[in-house]
Amino acid sequence: MVYKKMNKDLSKALNDIGLKAKSASAILNTVTSDKKNEFFDLAISAIHENTDEILAVNQIDIKAAKDNGKDDAFIDRLALDKARLEGICNTLNDIKSFEDPVGRELASWQRPNGLNITRVATPLGVIGLIFESRPNVAADAGGLCLKSGNAVILRSGKDGLRSATAIVNSLQNALISANLPKECIQIVPSESREAATMMLEGLNGSIDVIVPRGGKSLVAEVEKSAKVPVFGHLEGICHIYVDEYADEEKALAVCLNAKMRRTGICGAVETILVNQKIAQTFVPKLVALLSDAGCEVRCCEETIIFDERAVPATSEDWSTEYLAPIVSLKSVLNVDEAINHIENFGTGHTESIISENEQNQSRFTNSIDSAIVMINASTQFADGGEFGLGGEIGIATGKFHARGPVGVDQLTSFKYIVSGNGQIRD
């Protein structure tokens, strides 16, 4: 069923969605793991059954996005096909396989007075997810939230609202078949920016956490305006440092994959730093490899001399998230200069060192304060599914509660259960 714009007062409608989500989250607190897992089987079946409908409305979204002048990277994030829908189903199946985090004992101890204290995992409550036009996010978030005992309210960007709504319809059908409240997973059926504003204000206390997934402007606005806690990252300016002790073949393959596998995702590398001791031999091969793949390489003064296809980098390039087939390249003196560059221009998302020198590897990983730090691996692995977390609701670059891919475990809080035998305090 294609989405319909709200035909009633927006504030009343959003508050109603919030109240229903809060009620659904209370029910989820007592739902068994078997009941949750039943939902995942039914959701996968529902998506399979509704494949043609989902893909049909996605084509409408794609046409509208193209008519509105959206670029190729945007269209790639928006587009669905049978393979991507199967990927969504595989992610749901992965989430199903995880241990239920709710009620898990995190720690326990006994006090000298005989009190037994246990810390157990609990759901956060109601998650508000504001995302741009990536329809798969609706399924990932719905599955992760349900597994962790949370209700979720989704607010899609207008360009993907039809597609996301079609996916949510399948998930809600599965909830109904599993005898769970369909309001466990809801999507706001409105393109209005005012709807997002109301969610940021918490819907009169219904929303416990906001997660933004999208570009810099979206996340900046969310972090600026939200009146409830936020999991989010502002930008993904990811770096690779190619050390003087790098394996050249390995480094070339990793750099190419990190930039060109999918250029429009937050884990795509945006700046490559190369140790100056290997620049003369390595940079020409790297620029040629990237250029042949259709990537524009913006080089510093020291590296632009190695290939005529390179273009000069400006000072703005070091702080730019391209999300496109463009990469900046800079020569650095050593691992310490690479670390300093990342500290100055990084956004705390993902950085990688390509090196066979264990001392430099340790220097890099110990010094870099990003959510994800890699050794000899593509930054495109910055993904909850690739971490074995069954997808993610987002990447968090803050330092409170959750950091890195936000999966089922990160979508829980905890409480203390204190058991006694009539103890009273002096």
N, C-alpha and C positions, 0 to 999 in steps of 0.2 A: 504494500500500500504506500503510495507516494505521500510525502508529508503534506499537511494542510496548515496554512497559517492560522494562528490563533484568532478566533472571532469573538473573544470576550476580553474583558479587562486583563491586561498583561500581569499586573501586580497580583491580582486575585489568583490567576492561573498559576503563576510561579509559586506563590505561597502554598497553594493546594498541592503542587508537585512536591514541595519541600515536606509538608506534613505527611504525605503518603510515603515518602522515602524514609522519614523518621520512624513511622510505624513499621515499615518493612524491615528496617535495620533491627528493630527490637525483636521481631520474629526470627530473624537470621541468627540472633544470639543463641537461640536454643535449637537450631537446625542441626541434624546429625551430618557427619561426613558422607555417609551413604546417600543421603538425600541431596546434598550438594553435588555429588558425583553423578547422580541420576540426571541432574540438569545438564551437565556437560555432554553426556551422550545424546540427550534430546536436542540440545542446541546444535550439535554437529549435524544431526539428521535434518533439522529444520533448515539450516543453511544450504545443505545439499538439495533439499526439496525446492527451495526458493532461489536457486542459483540464477535461473533465467530472469526472474524479476529483478534481482539485485543488480545483475549486469545491465539490464535494460535501463534502469534509472541511473546507473552510473554513466552510461553513454549520454544521457540527457545532461548530467552534471558536466561531463567533459566538454560537450559541445558548447554549453553556456560559458564555461571557463575560457575556452578558446575564443569565443565571440567577445569576451571581456578582455582579451589581450594577455592572458596569463602565459608565463614562459614555460619552456619544456620541463624544467625541474618541478614546477608547480603541478603540471599535468601528470608527471610521473608519480608524484605523491598521491594524487587524486585517483589515478586509474586503478581499476580492478579488472582481473580476468579470471579464468577458471583456476589457473595455477596459484594466483594470489588468494583466492577464496579457499583453495585447499590448504594453503599456508596458514590462513586464519583458523581453519579446523584443526590443523596439526598443533597450533599453539594452544587452542582450547583443550585438546587432548593432553598436552604436556602439563597444563595447569591442573587438570583433573588428577594427574598422577602424583602430584605433590602431597606431602603430609599436610593435613589440616593444621594451620598454625593456631587456631583459636583454642584456648584452654591448655596450650602446651606449657609445661612447667619449665620456667626459665632458670630458677634457682630456689633453693630452700635451705633453711637452717633453723636451729633451735637456740633460744635464748636461755641464759642461766635460770630464769624464773619459770622455765617450762613451756613458754609460748613457742609454738611452731609457726614459722613465717614462710610463706611460699609466694613467689612472684610468678604470675601466670599471664600469658598473652591474651589480649582482648582486642576486639575490633575497634577501629577508630570511630565508626558510626556511619555518617553520610559523607561521601566524597563528592565534591563538585569538580567536574573535569571540563575545562574550557579548551577546545582544541581547534586548530585550523583544519584544512580540508584533507585529512587522511582517514578515510572511512574505516580502515582496519583498527584504528584506535578504539572505536566503539566496541568492537568485539574483545580486544585485549583488555580494556578497562573493565568491561562487564564481567568477564571471566575472573580476572584477578580480584576484583572487589567482592564478588560473590564467594569465591573460595576463602577469602579472609574475613567473611562475615559482615561486609560493609554493603550498604546500598549506595548506588551511584546515580548522580544526575549529570547527564551529558549535554554539553552545549557546543554544537558543531558550527564551524564557519559556514557561511551561506553557500559557498561553492560546492560543498560536499554533503549538504544537509539531506538531500534526497537519498543518497547512497547510505549514509550513516543510519538514517531512519529505517531503511529497508532491512539493514542488518539488525537493528534493535528490535524491529517487529519479529524477526526470527527468534531472537533471544527471549522476548516476552512470551512468544508461543511456547517455547520450551519451559519457561517458568510455570506457565499455567498447567502444562502437561505434567510437571513435577509436583503440582499442588503447592507451589510457592507463590508469594505475592508477585504479580507482574511488575509492581512498583519497585522491586529490588533494582531494576535497571530501567531508567527513564531517560528520554531525550527531550529537550526543550523544542517544541515545534514552532519556532519563531526565528526569523533572521535578525530581529531587532537587537541592536547593541545594548539597549536598555535591559534586555534579559540578562546579559553578561554582568552588567552593573549590579543588578539585584542579587545575582549569585555571589558576587564579590562582597556584598554586604551581609551575606549569610542566610538570606531568606528567613528572617526573624528567628534566628537561632537553629534552623534546621540543618545547615551545612556545617560540618566540623573541620574539614580541610579542603582547600582549593588546589587543584593541580592544573597548571597551564601547559599546553603542548602546542608550540608554534614558533613563529619568528620573534625577533628581538622586540618589535613594537608591542606585540601581544603580551609577551612575558613581562616587559617593563611596565606596562599598564596594570597588569594583574598585581605585580609586586608593590606597585605604588598605591593602588586603590583598595586592595583587599583588607577586610576587617576581620578575617579569620586566617589561621595559619596557612602558609603556602609552601608546597613542594615545587621547586622549579629551577630552571637555569635560564639566564638571560641570553647567552649566545654559546655556540660551540666552536670557538676558534681553537681548533685542535692542531697540535704540532708533532712533527717527527724530527728528531735529531739524529743525523747520520754521523756516527762517530768515526774517528780515524781508524779504529779497529773493526769497522763493519765488514761483514762479508758482502762483497759488491753485488753478487747475483741476488742474494737475499734482500739487500737494501733496495735494489731496483724493483723487484717484484712487489715488495711491501709498499713502497711509495706509490707505484702505479695503482695498486688495488685500493689503497687508502684514499686516493683522490677520485679515481674514475669508476669504481664499482657502482656506487650511487652517489652522485655529486650533491644531491639535495638533502641529505640527511645530516643530523647534527654531529655524527661521528666521522664525517668526511674530513680529511686533513686539509687545512687551509694554508699552513706555512711549513715549509721544509727547511731545516737548518742543517748545513753541511760543514763539517770540519774543514778548515782551510788547507790542511795538509793533504787532503785527497780531492780537493775541489777541481784541480786541473784535469784529473783523469775521470772523476765520477760525474761531475756536473754535465759535461757534454753528452754523456750517455743518458743521464736522467732527463735532460731537456729534450733530447731527440725522442726518447721513449714516450714522454708525456705529450709532446707536440704531435707525434704520429697518431696518438690516440685521440686527438682533437682538443687537447687542453692548452689554454693560454698560460704561459709561464712568465711571471713578472719577477725579474731578477734584480738583485742589488748591484752596485757599481762593480764589485769584485767578480761577480759571476756572469754578468751580461755579455762579457767578451767571448764566451765560449760557444755561443750558437746564435746565428743571425735571426732565428725565429723568436728569440726571447725579447721581451719588451721591458722597459725600465720600470722598476717598482718605485712607488711614491711612499712617503711616510705613512699615508693612510692605509696602505696595503697590509701593514703588520697588525692592524686592529680591525680587519675586515673579515666577516664571515661571508664568503662568496655564495655558498650553496649552489654552485655552478661549476662548469669545467674551467676553472681558473685557480691557479695556485701561486703563492709568493715563495721565493727562494732566496735564502740569505747565507752568506759565508760567515762562520764564527770561528774564533780562535781555538776554543776547546769546550769541554763539557760545561765548565763553569759559565762561560759566556752564553752558551745555549740555555742554561738554567736561568740566567739573568734576563735573557730576552723573553722567556716564557713567563717569568714573574711579572714583567712589565706589560706584556700584551696578551697573556692567556686569560681565559675566562673560567678556569677551574674545572673544565670538562674532561678532556682526555689528551694525554701526551704519550709519545712512544720514543724509545731510544733503540737504534739499530747498532749493536756493538757486540763483539765477542769478548770484550774486556770486562771481567766481573767487577773490578774495582770501579770502573766508570758506570757500569749498570747500577751498582749500589749507590754511588754518588748521586746519580740522576733520580732514582726512585725514592731515596731518603730526602732529597731536597725539594722535589716538586710537590706542591700541595694541591694537586688536582684530585677530583673524585676518582679518576681512573688513570693509572700509570702503567704503561706496558713496556715489555722488553721483547724486541725482535718480532713484533706482531703488528698487523694493520689496525689502525684506529677504528676501522669499520666494525670491529668486534665489540665496540662499546654499545652493547645491546643486551637487554634482559634475557632474551631467548638464547643468545650465544653464551651468556653466563650460566645457563642452566636454570634460570629463574622462571621459565615459562612465559616469556614476554615481559613487558614492563608497562607501567602506567605513565612512566616518564623517567627522565634522568634528573636527579637532584644534585645540585652543586653547592648547596648550603652545608652547614656543619651541624645542624640540629636535627635530631631524630633520624632522618634518612639521608643517605649520600650515595651517589651512583645510581644504577638501575633500581627503580622502586618496584619490587615484586611483592608477593604475598606476605612475606615476613615483615617487610617495611611498612605494610599497610595495617599493622597492628600496634597497639600500645600495650600497657600491662597494668595489672592491679595486684595488690597484696592481699593474700588471704591469711588471716592470723587465727590460729586455733589454740584455744586454751582450755583450762579445766577449773574455771572459777577464779582465776587470778585477779587481784585488784592492785592498783598502783599505790605505793606509799605516798 
